[in-house]
């Protein structure tokens, strides 16, 4: 089964390793994503996020982002037989016959734009096609729903309902829609989500979030959010993170199980419609007890979702068809 994955943090892991003086090979490494694992998993496309942690890179978030874009381009140059950059609907149409794995550049932390629309346009020119307004820190554009470190200890966490998009954030939403950079609401506060839902004209995505009524984590989407995203033709990427999947009250013992992924998937499609769901692994951003350990395990996920009550046709939509249609229509 082909795979289209909406979110991974592999570029940031490659950057950290490189900056520590021990660069990793992309052919084969100890991360959850490398070329061998993507091939084993039968990937059609991977979205590669430039994930910037403002706690670590607040001094110069744009520099951190540019270093990851450089790594992305070096991967394309080093593996021209294996990877092809995807930027347009025509690129997507040509992808299945191409045989190579599609690579799409995305950003996780809108603060890298330094609130400057010239930088936003430059990042688009470099190939960035989807961006979250925030990660876990407040920035000039918006407020997030959680802060680092709270996921395991604070349960259930409180959603942020009083701080959403800033004035500049609203302007950014409009500019992103104008240039067809997909707006990604994962990590955004509840208020921010509803601000986006109110001011967007085009469908938007939540690249790596699950269902809050199945597991009450604030990184997940409420039924009302899922419903409005479905009505607007949006796309949600199923996150494999144990903290977002497992409702177990002992937060130190949560597991990432395929059976829980199936429960989230069924709920998300039940509320948002069958066209709403894709995969948003969060690989190389998640750790702990994982049934699906890395990109090579995706065939196990396909089998497990069928065992969990999904039809093969639904699994096919989740694995690549919904995301492929969404990006073909909205890029
Ligand atoms: Zn994330």
Boltz pocket constraint, residues with backbone or C-beta under 6 A from the ligand:
constraints:
  - pocket:
      binder: B
      contacts: [[A, 108], [A, 186], [A, 187], [A, 208], [A, 285]]
      max_distance: 6.0
